Amino acid sequence: MAELDVQNPLGETNCSLLLNQLQKIWDEVGESDEERDKMLLQLEQECLDVYKRKVDQATKSRSHLIQKLADAKLELSTLLASLGEKTFVGIPEKTSGTIKEQLAAIAPALEQLWRQKEERITEFLNVQIQIKKTCGEIAGGNQQSGGPKVDESDLSLKKLDEFNRQLQELQKEKSDRLHKVLELVSSVHDLCAVLGIDFYSTVTEVHPSLDDATGVQSKSISNDTLASLANTVLALKEDKKKWLKKLQELATQLIDLWNLMDTSKEERSCFDHVTCNISASVDEVTVPGALAVDLIEQAEVEVERLDKLKGSRMKEIAYKRQGELEEIFARAHIEIDAEAAREKILTLIDSGTVEPSELLADMDNQINKAKEEAISRKDILDKVEKWMSACEEESWLDDYNRDDNRYNASRGAHLNLKRAEKARLLVNKIPALVDSLVAKTRAWEEEYELTFAYDGVPLLAMLDEYALLRNDREEEKRRMRDQKKFHEQLNTEQEAMFGSRPSPARPPSSTKKIVGPRANGGAANGTPNRRLSMNQNGARSGKRENARPIAPLNYVAISKEDAASHVSGTEPSPITP
């Protein structure tokens, strides 16, 4: 074995020095060469063992570094795959150099990827927590215990985008559900207001979070809550429909009773809040308290009160209806037996065989029929009025023509002269007016198959009598003219014989005949009572035996067959139109 004589730079003893010292010691001791060789071999073997251990350690260290480098590269590729990164700026492009250099080069990239992975895990965790929370809100408290687990094998942005889209969809669904919940709560509020129901107790019975004091985002949006709210709205709508129908029935009864008893507007106005919705649809009733239970009970009490009051006021109401009917007949100049009608009404009410509403409805029907008949008679009655007015003017004109002082310059003479001129024009129209009246009356009788009576007297009979009286009057005028001519001729002869002319003889007064509607008798001043008698025996004055009968509930007009009974004994002579 070669000796080493290089001195240690630090002054320490090296192997050659130690070997020299060992040789000296062996020399002094007197060790044999065999022992010396043996000990040197042993020393050499020990050195080899040390080298081997060091080589093994170095080999192991190198293997560990290689494995570490391989693990680092694998981890790098795993992180890149997990993060979905195809390329990464921090990765060294070249892999040359020692193992430690390569490890030192890849360490920053690993560190950066690890930070990025932690950040990505945090993002995934936040999104998944929100997803789980939103799903729990939608599910209505059926949330799974524990937090969400992040799948670290796929932390790519694509996967994160998928979770974000899922979260957005859930948030949109949550928003839609919240909007629907608020709509239903609003409907419940409006319906409760109309029905007069406590909104708080109604809505909190569905879910406590639906109270107004709870924040919007804290309200339950679960399927159970939505279904329960929808059912509540349906139930309230059914109640609203039912109570509206009840209120409208009560309002109808109130109006019928008011109309039945002629209730004043002031009394009716107290229940305007009830009757204002009588024809409204369910959706149109939105006023708070419009269908409250106390309001309906108030209407029920009023209906019950009026129903009890109805019986005591029926006679008064029925007599008022009968009075209205009699007034219509009077204006239409239709003769009825009012006393018998009122007695029959009283009997029906006292007997209780007829419902008051039916009785009044029947009387209203009579009033409507009477109005229709009055309308059908109006045209003829207007002409009768004109005819009677013309007859009055004719009578006045006759009196005026008999007045010898009519041309004197007295006060008002010029007014009488003007009236006389107008009266002559009107009298000249009487024949045409009578002909037109006869034609219209006959047409009416043919259409309705009834005799047209005026205050119980057949109008055609009145016109026939007027024609007879007018003919008598014309004969009387002709006779008076002939008598006047005779007196004038006699006076002329006397003047020729005696030479003097006596004052003109006054025509002998004759009984004054009044033609037209006044023939039935009139006041001292000549005002007619618009009733015409058929002859001088008074057959038409007062009530006739065959006067038009009337039942309390049914008006019956006289027929053509009974017309002859209104003329005293014989059929009147017809007027040729």
C-alpha positions as CSV (number, residue, x, y, z in Angstrom):
1,M,0.0,0.0,0.0
2,A,1.4,3.3,-1.1
3,E,2.2,5.8,1.6
4,L,0.6,9.2,1.6
5,D,3.0,12.0,2.6
6,V,0.8,14.9,1.7
7,Q,0.3,17.0,4.7
8,N,-3.2,18.2,5.5
9,P,-3.4,21.9,4.9
10,L,-5.0,22.4,8.3
11,G,-2.1,20.7,10.0
12,E,-4.1,17.6,10.8
13,T,-2.5,14.2,10.6
14,N,-3.2,12.4,7.3
15,C,-3.1,8.7,6.5
16,S,0.7,8.5,5.6
17,L,1.7,10.1,8.8
18,L,-0.6,7.8,10.8
19,L,0.9,4.8,8.9
20,N,4.5,6.0,9.7
21,Q,3.5,6.4,13.4
22,L,2.1,2.9,13.3
23,Q,5.3,1.5,11.7
24,K,7.3,3.2,14.5
25,I,5.1,1.7,17.1
26,W,5.4,-1.8,15.6
27,D,9.2,-1.4,15.4
28,E,9.4,-0.5,19.0
29,V,7.0,-3.2,19.9
30,G,8.8,-5.7,17.7
31,E,5.7,-6.9,15.8
32,S,6.4,-9.5,13.2
33,D,5.9,-9.0,9.6
34,E,3.0,-11.4,9.5
35,E,1.2,-9.5,12.2
36,R,2.0,-6.3,10.5
37,D,0.6,-7.6,7.1
38,K,-2.4,-8.9,8.9
39,M,-3.1,-5.6,10.6
40,L,-2.6,-3.7,7.4
41,L,-5.0,-6.0,5.5
42,Q,-7.5,-5.5,8.3
43,L,-7.0,-1.8,8.1
44,E,-7.4,-1.8,4.3
45,Q,-10.6,-3.8,4.6
46,E,-12.1,-1.4,7.1
47,C,-11.3,1.4,4.7
48,L,-13.1,-0.5,1.9
49,D,-16.1,-1.0,4.1
50,V,-16.2,2.7,4.8
51,Y,-16.1,3.6,1.1
52,K,-18.7,1.0,0.4
53,R,-21.0,2.5,3.0
54,K,-20.5,6.0,1.5
55,V,-21.1,4.7,-2.0
56,D,-24.3,3.0,-0.9
57,Q,-25.4,6.1,0.9
58,A,-24.6,8.2,-2.2
59,T,-26.4,5.8,-4.4
60,K,-29.4,5.9,-2.1
61,S,-29.4,9.6,-2.0
62,R,-29.2,9.8,-5.8
63,S,-32.1,7.3,-6.1
64,H,-34.1,9.4,-3.6
65,L,-33.4,12.5,-5.6
66,I,-34.3,10.8,-8.8
67,Q,-37.5,9.5,-7.2
68,K,-38.2,13.0,-5.8
69,L,-37.6,14.5,-9.2
70,A,-39.9,11.9,-10.8
71,D,-42.5,12.5,-8.1
72,A,-42.2,16.3,-8.7
73,K,-42.7,15.8,-12.4
74,L,-45.6,13.5,-11.8
75,E,-47.1,16.0,-9.3
76,L,-46.6,18.7,-11.8
77,S,-48.4,16.8,-14.5
78,T,-51.1,15.8,-12.0
79,L,-51.6,19.4,-11.0
80,L,-51.7,20.6,-14.5
81,A,-54.3,17.9,-15.4
82,S,-56.3,18.7,-12.3
83,L,-56.3,22.5,-13.0
84,G,-56.9,21.8,-16.7
85,E,-53.8,23.7,-17.7
86,K,-52.3,22.4,-20.9
87,T,-49.3,24.7,-20.7
88,F,-47.8,26.5,-17.8
89,V,-45.4,29.4,-18.0
90,G,-43.4,28.5,-14.8
91,I,-42.3,25.0,-16.1
92,P,-38.6,24.9,-17.3
93,E,-38.4,24.1,-20.9
94,K,-35.0,22.2,-20.6
95,T,-34.4,19.3,-18.2
96,S,-30.6,19.3,-18.4
97,G,-28.3,19.7,-15.4
98,T,-27.8,17.8,-12.2
99,I,-30.7,16.2,-10.4
100,K,-30.7,18.9,-7.7
101,E,-30.6,21.6,-10.4
102,Q,-33.6,20.0,-12.0
103,L,-35.4,19.8,-8.7
104,A,-34.5,23.4,-7.9
105,A,-35.9,24.4,-11.3
106,I,-39.2,22.6,-10.9
107,A,-39.9,23.6,-7.3
108,P,-41.2,27.2,-8.0
109,A,-43.6,25.8,-10.6
110,L,-44.9,23.3,-8.2
111,E,-45.3,25.9,-5.5
112,Q,-47.2,28.2,-7.8
113,L,-49.5,25.3,-9.0
114,W,-50.2,24.4,-5.4
115,R,-51.2,27.9,-4.6
116,Q,-53.4,28.0,-7.6
117,K,-54.9,24.6,-6.6
118,E,-55.7,25.9,-3.2
119,E,-57.4,29.0,-4.7
120,R,-59.3,26.8,-7.1
121,I,-60.4,24.5,-4.3
122,T,-61.7,27.6,-2.4
123,E,-63.6,28.8,-5.4
124,F,-65.1,25.3,-6.0
125,L,-66.0,25.1,-2.3
126,N,-67.8,28.5,-2.3
127,V,-69.8,27.7,-5.4
128,Q,-70.7,24.3,-4.1
129,I,-71.7,25.7,-0.7
130,Q,-74.0,28.3,-2.5
131,I,-75.4,25.5,-4.7
132,K,-76.1,23.3,-1.7
133,K,-77.7,26.2,0.2
134,T,-79.9,27.2,-2.8
135,C,-80.9,23.6,-3.3
136,G,-81.8,23.4,0.4
137,E,-84.0,26.5,0.1
138,I,-85.8,25.1,-2.9
139,A,-86.1,21.7,-1.2
140,G,-87.6,23.3,1.9
141,G,-85.2,22.3,4.6
142,N,-84.4,18.8,3.4
143,Q,-80.7,19.6,3.4
144,Q,-78.0,17.0,3.8
145,S,-75.8,17.4,6.9
146,G,-72.1,18.3,6.4
147,G,-70.4,20.6,3.9
148,P,-69.8,19.8,0.3
149,K,-66.8,17.8,-0.9
150,V,-64.6,19.1,-3.6
151,D,-63.4,16.7,-6.3
152,E,-59.7,17.6,-6.5
153,S,-59.2,15.5,-9.5
154,D,-61.0,18.0,-11.7
155,L,-60.4,21.6,-10.7
156,S,-60.5,23.0,-14.2
157,L,-62.1,26.3,-15.2
158,K,-64.5,24.3,-17.4
159,K,-65.8,22.4,-14.3
160,L,-65.9,25.6,-12.3
161,D,-68.0,27.2,-15.1
162,E,-70.3,24.3,-15.0
163,F,-70.9,24.8,-11.3
164,N,-71.3,28.5,-11.8
165,R,-74.0,27.9,-14.5
166,Q,-75.7,25.4,-12.2
167,L,-75.6,28.1,-9.5
168,Q,-77.1,30.7,-11.8
169,E,-79.9,28.4,-12.9
170,L,-80.6,27.6,-9.3
171,Q,-80.5,31.3,-8.4
172,K,-82.9,32.1,-11.3
173,E,-85.2,29.3,-10.1
174,K,-85.0,30.8,-6.6
175,S,-85.8,34.2,-8.0
176,D,-88.8,32.9,-9.9
177,R,-90.0,31.0,-6.9
178,L,-89.6,34.0,-4.7
179,H,-91.5,36.1,-7.2
180,K,-94.2,33.5,-7.3
181,V,-94.3,33.4,-3.5
182,L,-94.6,37.2,-3.3
183,E,-97.4,37.2,-5.9
184,L,-99.3,34.5,-4.0
185,V,-98.7,36.4,-0.7
186,S,-100.0,39.6,-2.3
187,S,-103.1,37.7,-3.6
188,V,-103.7,36.3,-0.1
189,H,-103.3,39.9,1.3
190,D,-105.8,41.3,-1.2
191,L,-108.3,38.5,-0.7
192,C,-108.0,38.7,3.1
193,A,-108.6,42.5,2.8
194,V,-111.8,42.0,0.7
195,L,-113.1,39.3,3.0
196,G,-112.1,41.1,6.2
197,I,-109.9,38.2,7.3
198,D,-106.7,38.6,9.4
199,F,-103.8,38.4,6.9
200,Y,-101.1,37.8,9.4
201,S,-102.6,34.6,10.9
202,T,-103.6,33.3,7.5
203,V,-100.2,33.7,5.8
204,T,-98.1,32.6,8.8
205,E,-100.3,29.4,9.0
206,V,-98.8,28.5,5.6
207,H,-95.2,29.3,6.7
208,P,-93.8,31.5,9.5
209,S,-91.3,33.1,7.1
210,L,-94.1,34.7,5.0
211,D,-94.8,37.4,7.5
212,D,-94.2,41.0,6.3
213,A,-91.6,41.5,9.0
214,T,-89.4,38.8,7.5
215,G,-86.9,39.8,4.8
216,V,-87.6,39.0,1.2
217,Q,-84.6,36.7,0.9
218,S,-85.5,34.8,4.0
219,K,-89.0,33.7,2.8
220,S,-89.6,30.0,2.2
221,I,-89.7,29.1,-1.5
222,S,-90.1,25.4,-1.2
223,N,-92.5,23.3,-3.2
224,D,-94.6,22.7,-0.1
225,T,-94.8,26.5,0.6
226,L,-95.8,27.2,-3.0
227,A,-98.4,24.5,-3.0
228,S,-99.8,25.5,0.3
229,L,-100.0,29.2,-0.8
230,A,-101.7,28.2,-4.0
231,N,-104.3,26.2,-2.1
232,T,-104.8,29.0,0.3
233,V,-105.4,31.4,-2.6
234,L,-107.9,29.0,-4.2
235,A,-109.7,28.6,-0.9
236,L,-109.9,32.3,-0.4
237,K,-111.2,32.8,-4.0
238,E,-113.9,30.2,-3.4
239,D,-114.8,32.0,-0.2
240,K,-114.9,35.3,-2.1
241,K,-117.1,33.8,-4.8
242,K,-119.4,32.3,-2.3
243,W,-119.7,35.5,-0.2
244,L,-120.2,37.7,-3.3
245,K,-123.0,35.4,-4.4
246,K,-124.5,35.7,-0.9
247,L,-124.1,39.4,-0.9
248,Q,-125.6,39.8,-4.4
249,E,-128.6,37.7,-3.3
250,L,-129.1,39.9,-0.2
251,A,-128.7,43.1,-2.4
252,T,-131.3,41.8,-4.8
253,Q,-133.7,41.1,-1.9
254,L,-133.0,44.5,-0.5
255,I,-133.7,46.2,-3.8
256,D,-136.9,44.2,-4.3
257,L,-138.1,45.1,-0.8
258,W,-137.2,48.7,-1.3
259,N,-139.0,48.8,-4.6
260,L,-141.9,46.9,-3.0
261,M,-142.2,49.5,-0.1
262,D,-141.1,52.5,-2.1
263,T,-138.2,53.1,0.3
264,S,-136.6,56.6,0.0
265,K,-133.2,57.2,-1.5
266,E,-131.9,58.4,1.9
267,E,-132.7,55.0,3.5
268,R,-131.3,53.1,0.5
269,S,-128.0,55.1,0.6
270,C,-127.2,53.5,4.0
271,F,-126.6,50.2,2.1
272,D,-124.9,51.5,-1.0
273,H,-121.8,49.5,0.0
274,V,-124.0,46.4,-0.3
275,T,-125.9,47.1,-3.5
276,C,-122.9,48.6,-5.4
277,N,-121.6,45.1,-6.1
278,I,-124.9,43.6,-7.2
279,S,-123.8,43.1,-10.8
280,A,-120.0,43.0,-10.2
281,S,-117.9,40.0,-11.2
282,V,-115.6,38.3,-8.7
283,D,-112.5,40.1,-10.1
284,E,-114.2,43.5,-10.0
285,V,-114.7,43.4,-6.2
286,T,-111.4,44.8,-4.7
287,V,-112.6,47.3,-2.0
288,P,-111.3,46.2,1.4
289,G,-114.0,44.8,3.6
290,A,-116.5,44.6,0.7
291,L,-117.3,41.0,1.5
292,A,-116.7,41.1,5.3
293,V,-118.7,38.8,7.4
294,D,-120.1,41.6,9.5
295,L,-121.3,43.4,6.4
296,I,-123.1,40.4,5.2
297,E,-124.7,39.9,8.6
298,Q,-125.7,43.5,8.6
299,A,-127.4,43.0,5.2
300,E,-129.1,39.8,6.5
301,V,-130.5,41.7,9.5
302,E,-131.8,44.5,7.2
303,V,-133.5,42.0,4.9
304,E,-135.1,40.3,7.8
305,R,-136.3,43.6,9.2
306,L,-137.8,44.7,5.9
307,D,-139.4,41.4,5.3
308,K,-141.2,41.7,8.6
309,L,-142.1,45.3,7.8
310,K,-143.4,44.3,4.4
311,G,-146.6,42.7,5.6
312,S,-147.7,45.8,7.5
313,R,-147.1,48.1,4.6
314,M,-148.5,45.9,1.8
315,K,-152.0,47.6,1.9
316,E,-150.4,51.0,1.6
317,I,-148.2,49.9,-1.2
318,A,-150.9,48.1,-3.1
319,Y,-153.3,51.0,-2.8
320,K,-150.5,53.2,-4.1
321,R,-150.1,50.9,-7.1
322,Q,-153.8,50.9,-7.6
323,G,-153.8,54.7,-7.5
324,E,-151.2,54.8,-10.1
325,L,-153.2,52.4,-12.3
326,E,-156.4,54.5,-11.8
327,E,-154.4,57.6,-12.7
328,I,-153.2,56.0,-16.0
329,F,-156.8,55.0,-16.8
330,A,-158.1,58.4,-15.9
331,R,-155.5,60.1,-18.2
332,A,-156.4,57.6,-20.9
333,H,-160.2,58.3,-20.3
334,I,-160.8,54.6,-19.5
335,E,-163.6,54.0,-17.0
336,I,-163.0,51.4,-14.3
337,D,-164.6,50.3,-11.0
338,A,-162.0,51.6,-8.6
339,E,-163.9,50.8,-5.4
340,A,-164.4,47.1,-6.3
341,A,-160.7,46.8,-7.2
342,R,-159.6,48.2,-3.9
343,E,-162.0,45.9,-2.0
344,K,-160.6,42.9,-3.8
345,I,-157.0,43.9,-3.1
346,L,-157.9,44.3,0.6
347,T,-159.5,40.8,0.6
348,L,-156.4,39.2,-1.1
349,I,-154.0,40.7,1.4
350,D,-156.1,39.8,4.4
351,S,-156.6,36.3,3.2
352,G,-152.9,35.7,2.7
353,T,-153.5,33.5,-0.3
354,V,-151.3,35.6,-2.5
355,E,-147.7,36.5,-1.9
356,P,-147.2,40.3,-1.6
357,S,-144.5,40.2,-4.2
358,E,-146.7,38.3,-6.6
359,L,-149.6,40.7,-6.0
360,L,-147.4,43.7,-6.6
361,A,-145.8,42.1,-9.6
362,D,-149.3,41.4,-11.0
363,M,-150.2,45.0,-10.4
364,D,-147.0,46.2,-12.0
365,N,-147.9,44.0,-15.0
366,Q,-151.4,45.7,-15.1
367,I,-149.7,49.1,-14.9
368,N,-147.4,48.2,-17.8
369,K,-150.4,46.9,-19.9
370,A,-152.4,50.1,-19.0
371,K,-149.5,52.2,-20.1
372,E,-149.3,50.3,-23.4
373,E,-153.0,50.7,-23.9
374,A,-152.7,54.4,-23.1
375,I,-149.9,54.8,-25.7
376,S,-152.1,53.0,-28.3
377,R,-154.9,55.4,-27.5
378,K,-152.8,58.6,-27.4
379,D,-153.1,59.5,-31.1
380,I,-156.9,59.2,-31.0
381,L,-157.2,61.0,-27.6
382,D,-155.1,63.9,-29.0
383,K,-157.6,64.2,-31.9
384,V,-160.5,64.0,-29.5
385,E,-159.0,66.8,-27.5
386,K,-158.7,68.9,-30.7
387,W,-162.2,68.0,-31.7
388,M,-163.6,69.0,-28.3
389,S,-161.6,72.2,-28.3
390,A,-162.9,73.0,-31.8
391,C,-166.5,72.3,-30.6
392,E,-166.0,74.7,-27.7
393,E,-164.8,77.3,-30.1
394,E,-167.8,76.6,-32.4
395,S,-170.2,77.1,-29.4
396,W,-168.4,80.3,-28.5
397,L,-168.6,81.5,-32.1
398,D,-172.4,80.8,-32.1
399,D,-172.8,82.9,-29.0
400,Y,-170.6,85.6,-30.5
401,N,-172.6,85.7,-33.7
402,R,-175.9,86.1,-31.7
403,D,-174.5,89.1,-29.9
404,D,-175.9,92.2,-31.6
405,N,-173.3,94.4,-29.8
406,R,-170.3,92.5,-31.0
407,Y,-169.2,95.3,-33.3
408,N,-169.5,98.0,-30.7
409,A,-166.3,99.8,-29.8
410,S,-166.3,98.2,-26.3
411,R,-163.3,97.2,-24.4
412,G,-161.9,93.9,-25.7
413,A,-164.0,93.9,-28.8
414,H,-160.9,93.6,-31.0
415,L,-159.7,90.6,-29.1
416,N,-163.1,88.9,-29.6
417,L,-162.9,89.7,-33.3
418,K,-159.5,88.1,-33.6
419,R,-160.7,85.0,-31.7
420,A,-163.8,84.8,-33.9
421,E,-161.6,84.8,-37.0
422,K,-159.5,82.0,-35.6
423,A,-162.6,80.1,-34.5
424,R,-164.1,80.2,-38.0
425,L,-160.9,78.7,-39.4
426,L,-160.9,76.0,-36.7
427,V,-164.6,75.2,-37.2
428,N,-164.1,74.8,-40.9
429,K,-161.6,72.0,-40.1
430,I,-164.1,70.1,-37.8
431,P,-165.6,67.8,-40.6
432,A,-162.2,66.7,-41.7
433,L,-161.1,66.2,-38.1
434,V,-164.2,64.1,-37.4
435,D,-163.6,62.0,-40.5
436,S,-160.0,61.4,-39.5
437,L,-161.0,60.5,-36.0
438,V,-163.7,58.1,-37.2
439,A,-161.2,56.4,-39.5
440,K,-158.5,56.1,-36.7
441,T,-161.0,54.8,-34.2
442,R,-162.3,52.1,-36.5
443,A,-158.8,51.1,-37.4
444,W,-158.0,50.8,-33.6
445,E,-161.1,48.8,-32.9
446,E,-160.2,46.4,-35.8
447,E,-156.6,46.0,-34.6
448,Y,-157.4,45.4,-30.9
449,E,-160.9,43.9,-31.4
450,L,-162.3,46.2,-28.7
451,T,-164.7,49.2,-28.6
452,F,-162.9,52.4,-28.1
453,A,-164.6,54.1,-25.2
454,Y,-164.1,57.6,-23.9
455,D,-164.9,57.8,-20.2
456,G,-167.1,54.8,-20.7
457,V,-168.9,56.0,-23.8
458,P,-168.1,54.5,-27.2
459,L,-166.3,57.1,-29.2
460,L,-168.0,56.2,-32.5
461,A,-171.4,56.6,-30.8
462,M,-170.3,60.1,-29.6
463,L,-169.2,61.0,-33.1
464,D,-172.5,59.7,-34.6
465,E,-174.5,61.7,-32.1
466,Y,-172.4,64.7,-32.9
467,A,-173.2,64.3,-36.6
468,L,-176.9,64.1,-35.9
469,L,-176.8,67.1,-33.7
470,R,-174.7,69.0,-36.3
471,N,-177.3,68.1,-39.0
472,D,-180.1,69.3,-36.7
473,R,-178.2,72.5,-36.1
474,E,-177.7,73.1,-39.9
475,E,-181.5,72.5,-40.4
476,E,-182.2,75.0,-37.6
477,K,-179.9,77.5,-39.3
478,R,-181.6,77.1,-42.6
479,R,-185.0,77.5,-41.0
480,M,-183.9,80.7,-39.3
481,R,-182.5,82.0,-42.5
482,D,-185.8,81.3,-44.3
483,Q,-187.7,82.9,-41.4
484,K,-185.5,85.9,-41.6
485,K,-186.1,86.2,-45.3
486,F,-189.9,86.0,-44.7
487,H,-189.8,88.8,-42.2
488,E,-187.6,91.0,-44.4
489,Q,-190.1,90.4,-47.3
490,L,-193.0,91.2,-45.0
491,N,-191.3,94.4,-43.8
492,T,-190.8,95.5,-47.4
493,E,-194.4,95.0,-48.3
494,Q,-195.5,97.0,-45.2
495,E,-193.1,99.8,-46.1
496,A,-194.6,99.9,-49.6
497,M,-198.2,100.0,-48.3
498,F,-197.7,102.5,-45.3
499,G,-194.7,104.4,-46.4
500,S,-192.7,103.9,-43.2
501,R,-190.3,101.2,-42.1
502,P,-190.7,99.9,-38.7
503,S,-187.7,98.8,-36.7
504,P,-186.4,95.4,-37.8
505,A,-188.2,92.6,-36.1
506,R,-186.0,90.6,-33.9
507,P,-186.0,87.0,-34.9
508,P,-188.0,84.9,-32.5
509,S,-185.7,83.3,-30.0
510,S,-185.4,79.7,-30.2
511,T,-184.2,77.2,-27.8
512,K,-180.4,77.4,-28.0
513,K,-178.9,74.1,-29.2
514,I,-175.4,73.4,-28.3
515,V,-173.8,70.8,-30.5
516,G,-170.6,68.9,-29.8
517,P,-169.3,67.5,-26.5
518,R,-171.2,70.0,-24.4
519,A,-174.6,68.4,-25.1
520,N,-174.3,66.3,-22.0
521,G,-174.6,69.3,-19.9
522,G,-172.2,72.0,-18.9
523,A,-171.6,74.8,-16.5
524,A,-173.4,78.1,-16.7
525,N,-170.5,79.7,-18.5
526,G,-170.6,77.0,-21.2
527,T,-167.5,75.0,-20.1
528,P,-168.1,71.4,-21.2
529,N,-167.6,68.5,-18.9
530,R,-166.3,66.5,-22.0
531,R,-169.0,63.8,-21.7
532,L,-171.6,63.4,-24.5
533,S,-175.1,62.1,-24.0
534,M,-176.7,60.1,-26.7
535,N,-180.3,61.4,-26.1
536,Q,-182.3,63.6,-23.9
537,N,-183.5,60.9,-21.5
538,G,-180.1,60.8,-19.8
539,A,-179.2,57.3,-20.7
540,R,-175.5,58.2,-20.7
541,S,-175.4,60.5,-17.8
542,G,-173.9,59.1,-14.6
543,K,-173.0,55.4,-14.4
544,R,-174.4,53.1,-17.1
545,E,-175.8,49.7,-16.3
546,N,-173.4,48.1,-18.8
547,A,-170.3,50.2,-17.7
548,R,-166.8,48.7,-18.3
549,P,-166.2,46.3,-15.4
550,I,-162.7,46.0,-13.8
551,A,-161.3,43.5,-11.5
552,P,-158.6,44.5,-9.0
553,L,-155.9,42.7,-10.9
554,N,-157.2,42.6,-14.5
555,Y,-158.4,45.4,-16.7
556,V,-161.2,44.2,-19.1
557,A,-162.2,46.5,-22.0
558,I,-165.7,46.3,-23.5
559,S,-166.0,44.5,-26.8
560,K,-167.6,45.5,-30.0
561,E,-170.6,43.3,-29.2
562,D,-171.3,45.3,-26.0
563,A,-171.0,48.6,-27.8
564,A,-174.8,48.8,-28.5
565,S,-175.5,48.7,-24.7
566,H,-173.8,52.1,-24.4
567,V,-176.3,53.6,-26.8
568,S,-179.8,54.0,-25.5
569,G,-181.6,51.1,-27.0
570,T,-180.6,51.4,-30.7
571,E,-177.5,51.2,-32.8
572,P,-176.3,54.8,-33.7
573,S,-176.3,55.8,-37.3
574,P,-172.9,55.5,-38.7
575,I,-171.0,58.5,-40.1
576,T,-169.8,58.2,-43.7
577,P,-166.2,59.2,-43.6
